[in-house]
Amino acid sequence: MKKLLFISFSFIWFVPFVQAQITIPYLNSSPVIDGVADDWDLTKMTPYISRAKHVLSVNRVIYQLGFDEQNLYGIFKITDQHLTDLALDKSGSTRLNFNDAIELYIDAKNNSSTMMDASDYQIIIDLNAHVTVFRGGDRFLVQVEEASVPKDTITNSFVIETQSIKQGTINKDNDTDEGYVIEFRLPWASLGTSPSKGTVFKMDICFDDADEFLDIRPLPETSPIPHYSYESITGNSDFGYPEKWLRAKLVGEATWWKKLNQKYSHYWLILASIMGFVFIPLTIYLSIKNFKLKNIRPKSVDLDRKLASILQETKKKDIESKNERLFVKQAKLYVMAHLDTDITPLSLANELGVSLRHLQRIFKEELDITPTTFITTLKMEEAAVLLKNPDKNISEVAYAIGFSDPAYFAKVFKKYFNVSPKEFIRQLTQKP
């Protein structure tokens, strides 16, 4: 029995010190402030059950805090069967704490004792994501009268991002609500400090719970409100005294990959720009090459016959046809004389003194091909002749007929002859 009593007494004595420190882990991935907990690790949430006695329903809370180099983050999921907005006011209201809300007390410099000073903040975020911020001291413009702790509202100049999601209806006493979620992003710059691994400061987290709606606007601030409670996670209900706040510690740091990105982020941008300047033109170039390759017309017996007929004829009755066939002969002479250059249909038309459209019409009528196919046909036939010379390799042949890329030449050759240059040479050597 004595042993049991000792264990019970030890447990009771230990409970107030279970959460003697708030541990805030580093977040390598910053959450989106949208009131949705899908980018938080739900297994690391801290639970809290309200000990209020004069409310209609007891609230249950799970919450998590996190930080990175720029911000302090937090999310609170609060189960509340009576969603209530007593203040009926917006951000900056000195009565926002009478709503269902959370309150954060922060001693950013970790230097306060009994009273809030200029480095201490009280941040109220209600179920509508409205915010009111007080700062310790009495040197600011708008002072809160009737307050037991000197503090001033600095909401208009304070930067914080908040979002909330409500599940239920506000100020309806005849229904049962599910609760609400509050998520926030608080820049360290707003607190006048910068974080680092192991940084310690004082902090308290409090919950305001109103369970019955009434118009409090005509009431003095000190008037009692039915079914309303306020308490911190330490069990205190007298807020604003830093000596009662918990020790908060930042733990963890960025992964090596995030540190690398942070350190060299501007270099990544430069590298991405360089890659863009290189790869975009390269992609366009290769796309054009592939398009041309797809349009390569394989060697055709019918085309060979038509081309041979034009090049070998001496008499024709149709003068216009004879002139156009003579034009094809001139085109061949020009291509054969400039095999080592990159001849285009436009350059061929300019050399022959006709428009590109007229050139295309002639080749369509006489050979049923495009000027590009005509040029490629002549070059590939000449390549086959040159490859029969054992003194020339494939690259030399490619350069000799105007290809700057031997690999691309090999693709065109294979598309035309249905055999690669290497296989073409091997077949030649195997013939008796």
LOZAMAR-742582 format. One record per residue (C-alpha): residue in one letter; x, z, y. Coordinates in steps of 0.02 Angstrom, whole numbers, plus 50000, padded with zeros to 5 digits. Layout:
   rest      xx      zz      yy
      A       X       Z       Y
...
This chain:
   rest      xx      zz      yy
      M   50000   50000   50000
      K   50142   50046   50120
      K   50228   49883   50078
      L   50067   49787   50112
      L   50043   49876   50279
      F   50222   49838   50327
      I   50200   49653   50288
      S   50036   49648   50386
      F   50115   49735   50535
      S   50265   49618   50528
      F   50151   49467   50526
      I   50050   49530   50674
      W   50210   49569   50769
      F   50283   49397   50729
      V   50130   49290   50776
      P   50155   49295   50966
      F   50332   49229   50940
      V   50289   49087   50820
      Q   50284   48965   50964
      A   50418   49045   51073
      Q   50486   48872   51108
      I   50409   48701   51137
      T   50516   48569   51052
      I   50502   48397   51130
      P   50578   48257   51024
      Y   50656   48096   51088
      L   50547   47940   51067
      N   50640   47781   51026
      S   50479   47684   51047
      S   50381   47720   51205
      P   50193   47743   51174
      V   50066   47637   51266
      I   49960   47748   51377
      D   49787   47697   51319
      G   49712   47856   51247
      V   49738   47794   51070
      A   49854   47889   50953
      D   49905   47741   50845
      D   50083   47739   50914
      W   50110   47926   50885
      D   50164   48009   50723
      L   50008   48107   50676
      T   50106   48208   50546
      K   50206   48288   50687
      M   50056   48346   50788
      T   50048   48530   50834
      P   49879   48614   50800
      Y   49796   48742   50911
      I   49630   48833   50890
      S   49549   48911   51041
      R   49523   49100   51039
      A   49389   49096   51174
      K   49239   49209   51141
      H   49114   49162   51275
      V   49095   48975   51239
      L   48960   48885   51142
      S   49085   48801   51025
      V   49268   48836   50990
      N   49385   48693   51030
      R   49518   48632   50909
      V   49669   48538   50972
      I   49811   48437   50901
      Y   49944   48378   51020
      Q   50118   48305   51032
      L   50247   48285   51168
      G   50394   48166   51177
      F   50523   48102   51300
      D   50646   47965   51340
      E   50766   47934   51483
      Q   50628   47892   51607
      N   50472   47989   51556
      L   50391   48140   51477
      Y   50246   48086   51364
      G   50102   48180   51287
      I   49942   48158   51190
      F   49805   48286   51160
      K   49660   48261   51038
      I   49529   48394   51076
      T   49377   48427   50967
      D   49240   48484   51086
      Q   49053   48485   51048
      H   49004   48501   51232
      L   49088   48378   51350
      T   49066   48447   51525
      D   49115   48393   51700
      L   49073   48537   51818
      A   49177   48480   51967
      L   49095   48308   51979
      D   49246   48256   52078
      K   49395   48141   52075
      S   49584   48160   52068
      G   49652   48284   52193
      S   49503   48401   52181
      T   49553   48585   52184
      R   49412   48621   52061
      L   49462   48496   51927
      N   49511   48641   51813
      F   49326   48687   51795
      N   49304   48530   51688
      D   49355   48507   51508
      A   49539   48480   51541
      I   49719   48516   51496
      E   49844   48596   51613
      L   50033   48578   51609
      Y   50142   48706   51696
      I   50322   48649   51716
      D   50473   48735   51791
      A   50582   48580   51802
      K   50739   48671   51859
      N   50717   48819   51741
      N   50753   48936   51886
      S   50589   49027   51922
      S   50546   49205   51875
      T   50387   49290   51934
      M   50311   49161   52053
      M   50300   48972   52061
      D   50422   48894   52183
      A   50455   48719   52246
      S   50524   48661   52077
      D   50368   48716   51983
      Y   50215   48607   51950
      Q   50038   48633   51889
      I   49964   48469   51826
      I   49779   48464   51781
      I   49712   48314   51683
      D   49526   48317   51644
      L   49424   48226   51514
      N   49397   48082   51636
      A   49586   48062   51659
      H   49572   48126   51838
      V   49726   48218   51897
      T   49761   48358   52019
      V   49939   48417   52046
      F   49995   48579   52128
      R   50171   48626   52175
      G   50234   48802   52200
      G   50278   48868   52372
      D   50191   48854   52538
      R   50282   48720   52636
      F   50165   48574   52603
      L   50017   48512   52703
      V   49864   48565   52604
      Q   49868   48745   52547
      V   49746   48813   52419
      E   49657   48963   52490
      E   49599   49107   52383
      A   49736   49071   52257
      S   49829   49219   52183
      V   49985   49112   52168
      P   50047   49014   52322
      K   50035   48829   52282
      D   49994   48665   52368
      T   49915   48504   52310
      I   50032   48353   52309
      T   49921   48239   52205
      N   49928   48090   52323
      S   50118   48080   52318
      F   50139   48123   52134
      V   50167   47984   52007
      I   50087   48005   51836
      E   49994   47886   51720
      T   49846   47953   51623
      Q   49712   47885   51508
      S   49570   47966   51414
      I   49443   47920   51283
      K   49282   48019   51264
      Q   49176   48028   51106
      G   49008   48090   51163
      T   48907   48108   51322
      I   48956   48212   51473
      N   48844   48352   51539
      K   48710   48331   51406
      D   48672   48503   51334
      N   48552   48442   51200
      D   48675   48341   51097
      T   48833   48372   50997
      D   48990   48281   51052
      E   49148   48246   50954
      G   49280   48274   51088
      Y   49405   48181   51194
      V   49584   48118   51197
      I   49704   48131   51344
      E   49868   48035   51349
      F   49994   48036   51490
      R   50161   47970   51548
      L   50251   48079   51675
      P   50410   48009   51754
      W   50552   48134   51762
      A   50580   48074   51940
      S   50411   48150   51988
      L   50480   48318   51933
      G   50643   48291   52026
      T   50749   48300   51869
      S   50830   48191   51737
      P   50831   48227   51550
      S   50969   48239   51422
      K   50985   48300   51245
      G   50972   48490   51241
      T   50896   48507   51415
      V   50797   48668   51430
      F   50658   48709   51553
      K   50502   48817   51558
      M   50331   48751   51514
      D   50157   48810   51473
      I   50009   48712   51403
      C   49834   48770   51443
      F   49659   48716   51397
      D   49503   48726   51505
      D   49337   48722   51414
      A   49166   48714   51497
      D   49017   48709   51378
      E   48866   48714   51494
      F   48832   48610   51648
      L   48781   48685   51814
      D   48812   48634   51992
      I   48963   48737   52047
      R   48988   48651   52213
      P   48897   48784   52316
      L   48980   48927   52220
      P   49136   49019   52281
      E   49293   48988   52179
      T   49290   49168   52116
      S   49111   49159   52049
      P   49095   49182   51860
      I   49043   49026   51763
      P   48946   49046   51600
      H   49015   48975   51439
      Y   49180   48931   51519
      S   49355   48980   51462
      Y   49536   48946   51502
      E   49686   48995   51398
      S   49864   48942   51364
      I   49945   48914   51195
      T   50029   49083   51218
      G   49858   49167   51229
      N   49875   49208   51414
      S   49735   49178   51538
      D   49832   49222   51696
      F   49923   49062   51734
      G   50050   49024   51867
      Y   50183   49152   51821
      P   50341   49065   51756
      E   50403   49222   51670
      K   50261   49199   51545
      W   50294   49015   51513
      L   50377   48954   51355
      R   50552   48886   51336
      A   50543   48696   51316
      K   50690   48603   51242
      L   50725   48416   51230
      V   50793   48371   51059
      G   50859   48210   50985
      E   50929   48055   51066
      A   50915   47867   51061
      T   50968   47774   50905
      W   51131   47676   50913
      W   51031   47515   50924
      K   50929   47575   51073
      K   51087   47639   51158
      L   51168   47469   51131
      N   51017   47383   51207
      Q   51013   47501   51354
      K   51199   47480   51389
      Y   51205   47293   51370
      S   51027   47243   51412
      H   51085   47134   51557
      Y   51209   47049   51442
      W   51068   47010   51320
      L   50975   46928   51463
      I   51126   46824   51509
      L   51154   46778   51326
      A   50971   46731   51306
      S   50982   46621   51461
      I   51138   46535   51395
      M   51057   46509   51226
      G   50905   46439   51313
      F   51010   46315   51412
      V   51101   46264   51253
      F   50966   46266   51120
      I   50821   46194   51218
      P   50914   46031   51257
      L   50984   46032   51081
      T   50810   46051   51009
      I   50745   45909   51116
      Y   50894   45801   51065
      L   50867   45835   50880
      S   50680   45804   50897
      I   50715   45634   50974
      K   50839   45595   50835
      N   50716   45644   50700
      F   50579   45541   50783
      K   50694   45389   50785
      L   50743   45421   50605
      K   50562   45424   50550
      N   50535   45255   50631
      I   50683   45173   50546
      R   50615   45026   50446
      P   50694   45011   50273
      K   50780   44849   50227
      S   50651   44713   50201
      V   50670   44549   50106
      D   50532   44474   50213
      L   50623   44521   50373
      D   50786   44451   50307
      R   50699   44288   50268
      K   50617   44275   50440
      L   50778   44318   50529
      A   50879   44194   50427
      S   50750   44058   50461
      I   50763   44083   50649
      L   50951   44093   50654
      Q   50978   43939   50544
      E   50843   43818   50610
      T   50892   43667   50718
      K   50726   43576   50752
      K   50550   43635   50795
      K   50396   43544   50858
      D   50331   43691   50963
      I   50444   43696   51116
      E   50384   43870   51169
      S   50415   43938   50995
      K   50586   43856   50993
      N   50630   43937   51159
      E   50577   44107   51096
      R   50674   44087   50935
      L   50824   44037   51039
      F   50794   44197   51134
      V   50806   44296   50970
      K   50971   44208   50932
      Q   51038   44260   51102
      A   50983   44437   51069
      K   51079   44438   50906
      L   51235   44369   50989
      Y   51229   44508   51119
      V   51203   44646   50991
      M   51343   44582   50879
      A   51460   44571   51028
      H   51422   44751   51078
      L   51405   44837   50910
      D   51515   44982   50962
      T   51396   45032   51104
      D   51230   45122   51103
      I   51115   44975   51135
      T   50937   45017   51185
      P   50788   44900   51198
      L   50791   44921   51387
      S   50975   44878   51402
      L   50948   44725   51290
      A   50800   44668   51397
      N   50902   44688   51556
      E   51046   44587   51481
      L   50929   44446   51430
      G   50842   44447   51598
      V   50666   44492   51539
      S   50554   44642   51551
      L   50548   44768   51410
      R   50367   44724   51378
      H   50408   44538   51364
      L   50551   44579   51244
      Q   50434   44682   51136
      R   50305   44541   51132
      I   50433   44412   51075
      F   50498   44518   50931
      K   50321   44563   50880
      E   50266   44380   50875
      E   50423   44307   50795
      L   50477   44445   50674
      D   50335   44572   50676
      I   50459   44710   50721
      T   50510   44810   50873
      P   50672   44780   50971
      T   50735   44948   50904
      T   50711   44891   50724
      F   50799   44727   50766
      I   50951   44818   50837
      T   50956   44941   50691
      T   50941   44801   50563
      L   51090   44707   50635
      K   51195   44865   50645
      M   51155   44921   50468
      E   51192   44749   50396
      E   51359   44748   50487
      A   51393   44926   50426
      A   51369   44868   50246
      V   51496   44729   50276
      L   51622   44850   50352
      L   51601   44977   50212
      K   51660   44845   50089
      N   51830   44856   50174
      P   51926   44993   50082
      D   52034   45022   50234
      K   51888   45093   50333
      N   51806   45261   50302
      I   51625   45307   50341
      S   51664   45388   50510
      E   51761   45236   50569
      V   51618   45122   50520
      A   51494   45235   50612
      Y   51598   45228   50772
      A   51622   45040   50753
      I   51435   45007   50761
      G   51399   45126   50906
      F   51357   45291   50820
      S   51439   45445   50898
      D   51381   45556   50754
      P   51436   45501   50579
      A   51311   45621   50499
      Y   51167   45539   50591
      F   51236   45368   50546
      A   51231   45420   50362
      K   51047   45469   50379
      V   51001   45304   50460
      F   51101   45206   50331
      K   51013   45296   50188
      K   50842   45269   50267
      Y   50879   45082   50284
      F   50965   45046   50117
      N   50888   45191   50019
      V   51064   45243   49971
      S   51194   45347   50062
      P   51356   45269   50126
      K   51455   45364   49993
      E   51341   45303   49854
      F   51349   45127   49927
      I   51540   45129   49918
      R   51537   45203   49742
      Q   51421   45064   49683
      L   51541   44935   49756
      T   51689   45008   49662
      Q   51593   45009   49498
      K   51551   44824   49504
      P   51661   44717   49389
